[in-house]
Amino acid sequence: MKLTIDSICLISAILDKIKIDDKFINDMFLIGKEAKGKEAKDIEMIKNKIGMNIILKLGSKLHEVRDELVKFIAIYRGISEEEATKVDMIDFIKELISDEDFTSFLKRMAIPNKNK
């Protein structure tokens, strides 16, 4: 994923509105670490677990970030916003979790907050 000013601003707005903080991000990375050295079926289960945690977190605030999320998906995938509204969110979250640029960006965002 190429992080553009538009995608970074959308990520920031989504995280802020949903109240995804460094603790939540770190918890998801800890779950992700469980995947190292595992078989493909176990990795898939771990991805599903992370995806479900994110969906549950998004669930209560999804209506507040709908527009930002649609725009982010459109930018991320290089598709129209209309097409973005039809994207399977579980598949999209799995895609994000596998995207090293995206996860690295989130890690960098979370690390400075540890010093607070």
N, C-alpha and C positions, 0 to 999 in steps of 0.2 A: 504494500500500500504506500502510495506517495502521500505524505502528510502535507496538505496545503493549508493556507491560512483559513480557508473556508471549512475544511474538515476539522482542523484543530479547534476553531471557535465553536463548531457544532458539538464536538466531543465535550468541550468545556461546559457548554450550556446544558447538555444532557446530564452530565455528572453532577452539576450544581443543582439542577431541579430535582433529580432523583435522590440526591444526598448520598452518592457513592463516594465514600471517603477512603483514605489510605488503608484503614483496617480491613474494609471489605475487599479492596483490591489485593492486599497481602494474603487474606484468607483464600481467595481464588487462586493465587499463584502457589500457595502451599498445596492446595488440592491438585493443581497441575503438576507439581513436582512428583506426585505419586505415579505419574505416567512413565517416568524414566525407566527404561529397561523392561517395560511391560509388553505383553503381546497386543496385537492390533485390537482384539475384542475388548481387552481391559482398558486400553487407551480410549476406545470409543465410549465405554461406560463412564470413564472419568470426564471426558468432554461433555457427555450428557449431564453429568452431575453439576459441572460448572455452568453449563447452559441453563439448567433448571434453577440454580441459585440466582443467576442473573435475571431470568424471566420472573422469578418470584419478587426480586427486588424492583424490577421494572413495573411489575403488575400494578402496584398501588399508585404509581405516578405516571404510567404510560400515557394517559390522556393529557398530561401536562407537557409531554415532550414529543407528541406525535409529529408535529411539523418538523422539528429538528431532526428526529429520527428518520423520517422520510427523505429529507434533504441529505443527511449523512449517507444513507444507503445508496441514494442516487449518485452522489459524488464518489463514494467508495467503489461502486461497481461500474461506474460510467454509463448509467442508464437514466432514463427519464424518471421524474418523480412519480408519474403515473405507474410505471413499471415497478418502481420501488415499493409502492403500496401493496404489491402482490407477492413480495419476496417472503419465503418461508423463514420466520424469525429464528427458529431453532437451527436451521442450516446456516443462516447468516451469523449467528453467534458462534457456532462451531468454526466457521471460516475466520472470524475475528480472533478467536482464541489461537488458531493456528498461524496467524499472521505475525511474524516476528517483529516487523516494524511497529505494528499497533501495540503489541504487548510491551515492547521496549519503551515506547512512548508513555504508556500507562505506568510502567515501573519508574521511569524518570520523574513523572508527576508525583508519584507516591513518596519517593525517597526524601525530597526536601521537607515534606510534612513531618517526617519522623523527628526532625530537629526542633520542633515547636515545643 
